[in-house]
Amino acid sequence: MMKASTIFFIWLPLWWLTFFMILPIGVERHGEECKGYAAGAPAKANLKKKILWNTLFSGVIMAIIVIVTDLKIVNWHEMFAQ
């Protein structure tokens, strides 16, 4: 069984990686071209929804990693020991 600290320190970069993958999904550009608006600024970012979905998505991926590791389908110790 993986330690909670190990799971957390694997999940944290996984969360950020998936967050940057999910971030551009569903972005609609701001239609106005005037002073003060960036050309690529989203009209509505929906960050709360994306953070929630990202947490669930990365949690599922982390659960798969833990299950695969605990069932010894992938043995990390053998792969990295030389």
PyRosetta script that sets phi, psi and omega in degrees:
from pyrosetta import init, pose_from_sequence

init()
pose = pose_from_sequence("MMKASTIFFIWLPLWWLTFFMILPIGVERHGEECKGYAAGAPAKANLKKKILWNTLFSGVIMAIIVIVTDLKIVNWHEMFAQ")
pose.set_psi(1, 135.0)
pose.set_omega(1, 179.2)
pose.set_phi(2, -75.3)
pose.set_psi(2, 144.7)
pose.set_omega(2, 176.2)
pose.set_phi(3, -71.0)
pose.set_psi(3, 154.6)
pose.set_omega(3, 179.7)
pose.set_phi(4, -62.9)
pose.set_psi(4, -36.7)
pose.set_omega(4, 179.4)
pose.set_phi(5, -67.3)
pose.set_psi(5, -37.5)
pose.set_omega(5, 177.4)
pose.set_phi(6, -64.9)
pose.set_psi(6, -44.1)
pose.set_omega(6, 179.0)
pose.set_phi(7, -61.4)
pose.set_psi(7, -44.1)
pose.set_omega(7, -179.2)
pose.set_phi(8, -63.0)
pose.set_psi(8, -44.3)
pose.set_omega(8, -176.2)
pose.set_phi(9, -76.4)
pose.set_psi(9, -13.0)
pose.set_omega(9, 169.3)
pose.set_phi(10, -87.3)
pose.set_psi(10, -39.8)
pose.set_omega(10, -177.9)
pose.set_phi(11, -67.5)
pose.set_psi(11, -36.6)
pose.set_omega(11, -175.7)
pose.set_phi(12, -59.9)
pose.set_psi(12, -53.2)
pose.set_omega(12, 176.5)
pose.set_phi(13, -67.2)
pose.set_psi(13, -29.5)
pose.set_omega(13, 176.1)
pose.set_phi(14, -64.1)
pose.set_psi(14, -40.5)
pose.set_omega(14, 178.2)
pose.set_phi(15, -61.0)
pose.set_psi(15, -46.2)
pose.set_omega(15, -179.1)
pose.set_phi(16, -66.5)
pose.set_psi(16, -39.2)
pose.set_omega(16, 178.7)
pose.set_phi(17, -61.9)
pose.set_psi(17, -48.9)
pose.set_omega(17, 179.9)
pose.set_phi(18, -68.7)
pose.set_psi(18, -30.4)
pose.set_omega(18, 177.6)
pose.set_phi(19, -63.0)
pose.set_psi(19, -44.5)
pose.set_omega(19, 179.4)
pose.set_phi(20, -71.6)
pose.set_psi(20, -20.7)
pose.set_omega(20, 174.2)
pose.set_phi(21, -77.9)
pose.set_psi(21, -36.5)
pose.set_omega(21, -177.0)
pose.set_phi(22, -82.3)
pose.set_psi(22, -26.7)
pose.set_omega(22, -173.7)
pose.set_phi(23, -51.9)
pose.set_psi(23, -44.8)
pose.set_omega(23, -178.0)
pose.set_phi(24, -80.5)
pose.set_psi(24, -3.5)
pose.set_omega(24, -177.9)
pose.set_phi(25, -70.1)
pose.set_psi(25, 129.3)
pose.set_omega(25, 176.1)
pose.set_phi(26, 74.9)
pose.set_psi(26, 19.4)
pose.set_omega(26, -179.2)
pose.set_phi(27, -81.9)
pose.set_psi(27, 128.1)
pose.set_omega(27, 173.8)
pose.set_phi(28, -110.3)
pose.set_psi(28, 129.2)
pose.set_omega(28, -177.8)
pose.set_phi(29, -69.9)
pose.set_psi(29, 149.0)
pose.set_omega(29, 176.2)
pose.set_phi(30, -70.1)
pose.set_psi(30, 127.8)
pose.set_omega(30, -173.2)
pose.set_phi(31, -76.3)
pose.set_psi(31, -19.6)
pose.set_omega(31, -175.3)
pose.set_phi(32, -82.9)
pose.set_psi(32, 136.6)
pose.set_omega(32, 175.3)
pose.set_phi(33, -113.7)
pose.set_psi(33, 84.1)
pose.set_omega(33, 179.1)
pose.set_phi(34, -140.9)
pose.set_psi(34, 173.4)
pose.set_omega(34, -176.9)
pose.set_phi(35, -63.8)
pose.set_psi(35, 132.0)
pose.set_omega(35, 178.4)
pose.set_phi(36, 104.3)
pose.set_psi(36, -10.0)
pose.set_omega(36, 178.8)
pose.set_phi(37, -111.7)
pose.set_psi(37, 132.4)
pose.set_omega(37, 174.1)
pose.set_phi(38, -77.8)
pose.set_psi(38, 149.5)
pose.set_omega(38, -177.5)
pose.set_phi(39, -62.7)
pose.set_psi(39, -33.2)
pose.set_omega(39, -177.9)
pose.set_phi(40, -101.0)
pose.set_psi(40, 12.5)
pose.set_omega(40, -177.9)
pose.set_phi(41, -69.0)
pose.set_psi(41, 131.7)
pose.set_omega(41, 179.2)
pose.set_phi(42, -74.5)
pose.set_psi(42, 148.2)
pose.set_omega(42, 177.1)
pose.set_phi(43, -69.8)
pose.set_psi(43, -41.0)
pose.set_omega(43, 177.6)
pose.set_phi(44, -144.3)
pose.set_psi(44, 119.9)
pose.set_omega(44, -172.7)
pose.set_phi(45, -81.4)
pose.set_psi(45, -29.0)
pose.set_omega(45, -177.6)
pose.set_phi(46, 55.2)
pose.set_psi(46, 44.1)
pose.set_omega(46, -175.3)
pose.set_phi(47, -65.1)
pose.set_psi(47, -39.5)
pose.set_omega(47, -179.6)
pose.set_phi(48, -61.1)
pose.set_psi(48, -44.5)
pose.set_omega(48, 179.3)
pose.set_phi(49, -64.8)
pose.set_psi(49, -41.4)
pose.set_omega(49, -178.9)
pose.set_phi(50, -69.0)
pose.set_psi(50, -36.6)
pose.set_omega(50, 177.7)
pose.set_phi(51, -65.8)
pose.set_psi(51, -42.3)
pose.set_omega(51, 178.0)
pose.set_phi(52, -62.0)
pose.set_psi(52, -50.9)
pose.set_omega(52, 179.8)
pose.set_phi(53, -62.5)
pose.set_psi(53, -37.8)
pose.set_omega(53, 179.8)
pose.set_phi(54, -66.2)
pose.set_psi(54, -40.2)
pose.set_omega(54, 178.8)
pose.set_phi(55, -63.6)
pose.set_psi(55, -42.5)
pose.set_omega(55, 177.1)
pose.set_phi(56, -65.5)
pose.set_psi(56, -44.6)
pose.set_omega(56, -178.9)
pose.set_phi(57, -63.1)
pose.set_psi(57, -47.4)
pose.set_omega(57, 179.7)
pose.set_phi(58, -69.1)
pose.set_psi(58, -29.6)
pose.set_omega(58, 175.5)
pose.set_phi(59, -66.0)
pose.set_psi(59, -39.6)
pose.set_omega(59, 177.0)
pose.set_phi(60, -65.3)
pose.set_psi(60, -44.3)
pose.set_omega(60, 178.3)
pose.set_phi(61, -61.7)
pose.set_psi(61, -42.2)
pose.set_omega(61, 179.6)
pose.set_phi(62, -66.0)
pose.set_psi(62, -37.7)
pose.set_omega(62, 176.9)
pose.set_phi(63, -62.4)
pose.set_psi(63, -40.2)
pose.set_omega(63, 177.2)
pose.set_phi(64, -63.6)
pose.set_psi(64, -42.4)
pose.set_omega(64, 178.6)
pose.set_phi(65, -61.8)
pose.set_psi(65, -43.7)
pose.set_omega(65, 179.8)
pose.set_phi(66, -64.6)
pose.set_psi(66, -43.7)
pose.set_omega(66, -179.8)
pose.set_phi(67, -64.4)
pose.set_psi(67, -45.3)
pose.set_omega(67, -179.9)
pose.set_phi(68, -62.8)
pose.set_psi(68, -37.4)
pose.set_omega(68, 179.6)
pose.set_phi(69, -72.0)
pose.set_psi(69, -43.9)
pose.set_omega(69, -178.5)
pose.set_phi(70, -68.0)
pose.set_psi(70, -33.4)
pose.set_omega(70, 177.7)
pose.set_phi(71, -81.5)
pose.set_psi(71, -1.5)
pose.set_omega(71, 179.4)
pose.set_phi(72, 58.6)
pose.set_psi(72, 32.6)
pose.set_omega(72, 171.6)
pose.set_phi(73, -68.9)
pose.set_psi(73, -39.1)
pose.set_omega(73, 172.6)
pose.set_phi(74, -120.9)
pose.set_psi(74, 122.8)
pose.set_omega(74, 179.9)
pose.set_phi(75, -104.9)
pose.set_psi(75, 101.7)
pose.set_omega(75, -176.0)
pose.set_phi(76, -64.6)
pose.set_psi(76, -33.0)
pose.set_omega(76, -177.2)
pose.set_phi(77, -66.0)
pose.set_psi(77, -39.3)
pose.set_omega(77, 178.1)
pose.set_phi(78, -72.0)
pose.set_psi(78, -34.2)
pose.set_omega(78, -177.8)
pose.set_phi(79, -68.3)
pose.set_psi(79, -37.1)
pose.set_omega(79, -174.6)
pose.set_phi(80, -101.8)
pose.set_psi(80, -5.4)
pose.set_omega(80, 177.3)
pose.set_phi(81, -87.7)
pose.set_psi(81, 128.3)
pose.set_omega(81, 179.3)
pose.set_phi(82, -135.5)
pose.dump_pdb("model.pdb")
